[in-house]
Amino acid sequence: MGMSRPTLTVGLIGYQFMGKAHSNAYRQVGRFFDLPMDVRMKTVCGRNEAAVSKAAGQLGWEGYETDYRKVLDDPEIDVVDVSTPGDSHREIAVAAAKAGKIVFCEKPIGNTLGDAQEIYDAVVAGGRPSAVFHNYRKAPAVALAKQMIEEGKLGRLYHIRAVYLQDWIADPKFPLVWRLQKDKAGSGAHGDIASHIIDLGRHLLGEFDSVTGLLHTFIKQRPLAGEIDDRLGAAASTDTGEVTVDDASLFLAKFKSGAIGTFEATRFAVGRKNHNRFEINGEKGSIVFNLERMNELEYYNNEDPANVHGFRLIQATDGGHPYAGHYWPAGHIIGYEHTFINLVADAVTAIANGKSPSPNIEDGLRNQIVLDAVERSNASGGWITV
């Protein structure tokens, strides 16, 4: 008999859009990556029994629960993945950490900085590893950008210009889903999508030093939401309610390195569906990434001979590019879902080797500190030190 392989057993809280993306990652990761541990999908949890039992079968889970405490009480479960709306992150993640579980959490980790700090403190006190789903770090082209910056290909960094543009709530008749309610979501475009470009900024340029920001709400009243679906939508009712979050978030940033940046996130950029784009300018050149063309990285090398200056297009799809070698031959592109698979592969490998996954709960807290500073700046009208 051979040695039985170590297994990481997962319980997932939440089964909608992110729950589906995470489930796919757990289901696929061992098929593409040669992992030091097997991943076992034991339990998915949600409050609606009919919906969660259907999700369990569809998404590949062995079983389901309707009370998250049952997942925490299960001695077989190693990882508790918190993929619920933000208003329950603190309660579930803190309880999971206190139960001795490894905590995986969706971003932003809390609805407020206080929530995030409590989660961070509980995870640190629990002494177990953690992971946060800032999945865009794990696109091969972004990982290549990180590599190029670390190798000094851009030299000293001057600027980042980052935008995350969507339009799915631009229609004033779009219903008041949970992401438009402060008590459930914490903030609007700010925590939902600005958190992603803040993480990319930190990942690629280092820590923020100070920010000055503006949060704005265009549509103050919306029809109340009926049945919700997993593609961010819902049926509308005839009654209306108040939108209590921002529709757009803009801020200027100074980094500790001396670089500066602009960050804009909105859900009112009509025509933009998931336009997460950044441009970084350094003394030796520039790089450009756009999630809607996520296998590509544009690169301008100022040290090329003058007669061939220009942006070149790198297809980050061959075996020498980060993550790409685990999938298909060069030029056979991967998609959105693979960023989650790559993140889970890295997290499982780190945990098996006794290391801390990246990004982890500390990244989640540092992200929240920036989000909070922008909110305070919006209120005060001035620069806030991060």
Secondary structure, 3 states (H helix, E strand, C coil): CCCCCCEEEEEEECCCHHHHHHHHHHHHHHHHCCCCCEEEEEEEECCCHHHHHHHHHHHCCCEEECCHHHHHHCCCCCEEEECCCHHHHHHHHHHHHHCCCEEEECCCCCCCHHHHHHHHHHHHHHCCCEEECCHHHHCHHHHHHHHHHHCCCCCCEEEEEEEEECCCCCCCCCCECHHHCHHHHCCCHHHHHHHHHHHHHHHHHCCEEEEEEEEECCCCEEEEEEEECCCCCEEEEEEEEECCCCCEEEEEEEECCCCEEEEEEECCCCCCCCEEEEEEEECCEEEEEEHHHCCEEEEEECCCCHHHCCCEEEECCCCCCCCHHHCCCCCCCCCHHHHHHHHHHHHHHHHHCCCCCCCCHHHHHHHHHHHHHHHHHHHHCCCEEC
